[in-house]
Structure formats: C-alpha cells, structure tokens
Amino acid sequence: MGVLRGRRVVPARSAGELDAMAAAGAVVARALAAVAAMTRSGVSTAELDAVAAQVIADAGAVPSFLGYHGFPASICSSLNDRVVHGIPSAAEIIAEGDLVSIDCGAILDGWHGDSAVTVAVGDVTPAVLALSAACEASMHAGIAAMLVGNRLGDVSHAIERETRAAERRDGREYGIVDGYGGHGIGRVMHADPFLANEGPPATGPRLVEGSVLAIEPMLTLGTVDTRVLADDWTVVTTDGSKAAHWEHTVAVTASGPRILTLAN
C-alpha cells in the first residue's frame, strides 16, 4: 500500500501503465466476445476455451489463468450452480436453459486484464435473466464508485446497495456470494486489496488517481454459501441455485472511472 496523508491507499498506476493495462484488457474483451458468440446449446466448454486461447495467442498475449496454481485452462467456465473457477471440459456440453459464466484473463507486455460475463443460453426463466441483469448492474454500480477520494468500502457498499435495489425491483432475494470478490491487479493477476461485494461505506484504503481494481460481483438465486468440488477449483452453491458473475478491470482517473477491459 502507498500512503496519502497518513492513510492507506489502493496502489496507483501511471497513465502509461493504465494504457498498457487497457491493451491487455482489450485482448480479454475480444476473447470474451468470441466466446460469448459461440456459447450455445451443443457446444462444449472445452470448445469455448479453445476459442479464447486462440484469440489471446493471436494478440501476442498469454492466458493469465493457464497454469495459475495449476489451473488447466485459459478460461473459467461456470454453468448454472457453478459460481466461479469451473474447468472447461470436452464432456461438458452446454444445453438450452443454461446460465454460463465465463471468466478470462490475459497478460500482455507483463500487464494483466481480467473480466467476466454471464451468458443465458436459449429460453431461460425470467428469474435467471433477472439474476444476471442484477449482477451486471451491481458491477456497474461498483464501477461508478471508482472515484478519487472514495474508499474501498464505498465500492463494496455501492455493489451491495445496487443488489438490494435489484431485489426490490425484481421482487426476489439475491445471495451475495460469501468470501469471494474483486481484487487489486497489475503485474500480477490477484493483488491486495480484496474487494468485498458488500459492506459499510467510508472504510478501507482510499482511492487515488491511478488506483486499479477488478470489480466482480457474484450473485445467486438462493444461498450465499458455497463449496468447492473435488477438482479443488470449481465453486458451487450449496443449495444448487443458479449463479451469475460479471467483472471488469477498472481504474480511477481524474475524469472518472476508466474501464480497462473494453475492446478497442
């Protein structure tokens, strides 16, 4: 952590470093767009992984996830009750009605980009569509809180506040997955600080110009509790309820939040 008037701050990057991170993030955005376009009934999650790997390689980048603590793929593909860290497989075939969360990272010139989208396949229930929309809206609320002078807790609180607002709009409760959230990012994929997806405002380190966070809410149609499968990676809801996951890498700038994982 750096220091600003005696207070901790979220580490900052220079303007040039942010541009470098945006270049890595653009690779991730293109990979996710290609994967999302291919996410349909009858396609295996291994095929999605191959598409992402090719886009990343064509850009002269390297997958952030492949080999990370032994992870065996370039994307995480998490279907239905799988929240995060699902491992792509040729045996896992996407079906009509599935909710598919895809998380992707890439390294370009030593800098990481990290982003995730959730794709509804075919004719899904209104509740499932609302879940994904609520999760995406909560991410954007967190992004909007990435302002100079705010604190880490303000971002967490914005995510939580939007989730509760979505509950009121949709007439249902959403589970904010316990123990998982966003993070610092730069020359390493996961860095301090941890960004919870709920909590009180005006707490934690301050945001300064150049601070960067990966903002990634994870919501369910039921429980907040999860367990990890025998593969030691895949995180699933304990009640079998479906989950959604959205993520962008975002920087604080003098002119407001800058999303670093957009296609250029």
C-alpha positions, 0 to 999 in steps of 0.5 A: 500500500502507498500512503496519502496523508497518513492513510492507506491507499489502493496502489496507483498506476501511471497513465502509461501503465493504465494504457498498457493495462487497457491493451491487455484488457482489450485482448480479454474483451475480444476473447470474451466476445468470441466466446460469448458468440459461440456459447450455445446449446451443443457446444462444449466448454472445452470448445469455448476455451479453445476459442479464447486461447486462440484469440489471446495467442493471436494478440501476442498475449498469454492466458493469465489463468493457464497454469495459475496454481495449476489451473488447466485452462485459459478460461473459467467456465461456470454453468448454472450452480457453478459460481466461479473457477469451473474447468472447461471440459470436452464432456461438458456440453452446454444445453438450452436453459443454461446460465454460463459464466465465463471468466478470462484473463490475459497478460500482455507486455507483463500487464494483466486484464481480467473480466467476466460475463454471464451468458443465458443460453436459449429460453431461460426463466425470467428469474435467471435473466433477472439474476444476471441483469442484477449482477451486471448492474451491481458491477456497474454500480461498483464501477461508478464508485471508482472515484478519487477520494472514495474508499474501498468500502464505498465500492463494496457498499455501492455493489451491495446497495445496487443488489438490494435495489435489484431485489426490490425491483425484481421482487426476489432475494439475491445471495451475495456470494460469501468470501469471494470478490474483486481484487487489486491487479497489475503485474500480477493477476490477484493483488491486495486489496480484496474487494468485498461485494458488500459492506459499510461505506467510508472504510478501507484504503482510499482511492487515488488517481491511478488506483486499479481494481477488478470489480466482480460481483457474484450473485445467486438465486438462493444461498450465499454459501458455497463449496468447492468440488473435488477438482479443488477449483470449481465453486458451487452453491450449496443449495444448487441455485443458479449463479451469475458473475460479471467483472471488469478491470477498472481504474480511477482517473481524474475524469472518472472511472476508466474501464480497462477491459473494453475492446478497442 
